Amino acid sequence: MELDFSKLNGLVPAVVQDVRTREVLMLGFMNQEAFQKTLESGFATFFSRTRNTLWMKGESSGNRLIVREILVDCDNDSLVLLAEQTGGATCHEGYRSCFFRRLEGDAAIVIQEKVEKPS
């Protein structure tokens, strides 16, 4: 099975969910190299569209995503990574999930507490 990297300028979207709860933690993009590094290392690795480089989630913060299972959609151009979160926070703003706000009318309301950093 080959992933189809021909769309989105060589990228495929990768939704990350908690392997136990199925909570959506983040959305990232992978090019072929990031996908291969994820397979080889077992840690979620993405392609940064703004920095134009690969980055392994948690390489600086320690909040890594250990990939336990990868699901591929019917068109072979999107992924779901079922991952074990280490460190507690997936979001760079310190929340468990990047989806920590809910839209209510015109307002985005924070619906999660920030994760406490171990001392």
C-alpha positions as CSV (number, residue, x, y, z in Angstrom):
1,M,0.0,0.0,0.0
2,E,1.4,3.4,-1.0
3,L,0.2,6.7,0.4
4,D,-0.8,9.3,-2.2
5,F,1.4,12.3,-1.6
6,S,0.5,13.8,-4.9
7,K,-2.2,16.2,-3.4
8,L,-1.6,19.1,-1.1
9,N,1.9,19.8,-2.4
10,G,3.3,16.4,-1.3
11,L,1.6,16.4,2.1
12,V,-1.1,14.2,3.8
13,P,-3.1,15.4,6.8
14,A,-2.6,13.4,9.9
15,V,-5.2,13.6,12.7
16,V,-3.7,12.4,16.1
17,Q,-6.0,10.8,18.6
18,D,-5.4,9.4,22.0
19,V,-5.1,5.6,21.6
20,R,-7.2,4.9,24.7
21,T,-9.9,7.6,24.7
22,R,-9.9,8.5,21.0
23,E,-9.8,12.2,22.0
24,V,-8.5,14.3,19.1
25,L,-5.2,15.8,20.2
26,M,-3.9,17.6,17.1
27,L,-3.8,17.8,13.3
28,G,-0.5,17.8,11.5
29,F,0.8,17.3,8.0
30,M,3.3,14.7,6.8
31,N,5.4,14.5,3.7
32,Q,6.9,11.2,2.7
33,E,10.0,11.7,4.8
34,A,8.1,12.6,7.9
35,F,5.9,9.5,7.4
36,Q,9.0,7.3,7.0
37,K,10.6,8.7,10.1
38,T,7.4,8.1,12.1
39,L,7.4,4.5,11.0
40,E,11.1,4.1,11.8
41,S,11.1,5.9,15.2
42,G,7.6,5.1,16.5
43,F,7.3,8.8,17.4
44,A,5.0,11.2,15.5
45,T,7.0,13.3,13.1
46,F,5.5,16.0,10.9
47,F,6.4,18.5,8.2
48,S,6.1,22.1,9.3
49,R,4.6,24.1,6.5
50,T,5.7,27.4,8.0
51,R,9.3,26.4,8.7
52,N,9.6,24.1,5.7
53,T,11.2,21.4,7.8
54,L,10.6,18.1,9.6
55,W,9.8,18.2,13.4
56,M,9.3,15.4,15.8
57,K,6.4,16.2,18.2
58,G,7.9,16.8,21.6
59,E,11.5,16.9,20.6
60,S,12.0,20.1,22.6
61,S,9.2,20.0,25.2
62,G,9.3,16.2,25.9
63,N,5.6,15.9,25.2
64,R,6.0,13.2,22.6
65,L,3.4,11.1,20.8
66,I,4.2,7.4,20.7
67,V,2.4,6.0,17.6
68,R,0.6,2.8,18.4
69,E,-1.5,2.4,15.3
70,I,-1.9,4.1,11.9
71,L,-5.2,4.2,10.1
72,V,-5.4,5.1,6.4
73,D,-8.4,6.5,4.6
74,C,-10.1,5.0,1.5
75,D,-8.2,7.4,-0.9
76,N,-4.8,6.7,0.7
77,D,-4.3,10.4,1.3
78,S,-5.1,11.0,4.9
79,L,-4.1,9.4,8.2
80,V,-5.2,8.9,11.7
81,L,-2.5,8.3,14.2
82,L,-3.6,6.6,17.4
83,A,-0.9,7.6,19.9
84,E,0.1,7.5,23.5
85,Q,0.8,11.0,24.8
86,T,3.8,11.5,27.1
87,G,4.2,14.6,29.2
88,G,0.5,15.5,29.3
89,A,0.3,18.4,26.8
90,T,0.1,18.0,23.1
91,C,-0.6,21.7,22.4
92,H,2.3,24.1,22.4
93,E,0.1,26.4,24.5
94,G,0.1,23.8,27.3
95,Y,-3.2,22.1,26.8
96,R,-3.8,18.3,26.5
97,S,-5.3,18.8,23.1
98,C,-4.8,21.5,20.4
99,F,-8.6,21.6,20.3
100,F,-9.1,23.3,23.7
101,R,-11.7,25.9,22.6
102,R,-15.3,25.5,21.6
103,L,-17.1,28.0,19.4
104,E,-20.1,29.7,21.0
105,G,-21.6,32.3,18.7
106,D,-18.7,34.5,17.7
107,A,-16.6,33.6,20.8
108,A,-14.1,30.8,21.2
109,I,-14.5,29.5,24.8
110,V,-11.6,27.6,26.5
111,I,-13.0,24.3,27.7
112,Q,-9.8,22.6,29.1
113,E,-7.4,23.4,31.8
114,K,-3.7,23.8,31.0
115,V,-1.6,20.8,31.9
116,E,0.5,21.2,35.1
117,K,4.2,20.8,34.3
118,P,5.9,18.4,36.7
119,S,8.3,20.1,39.1
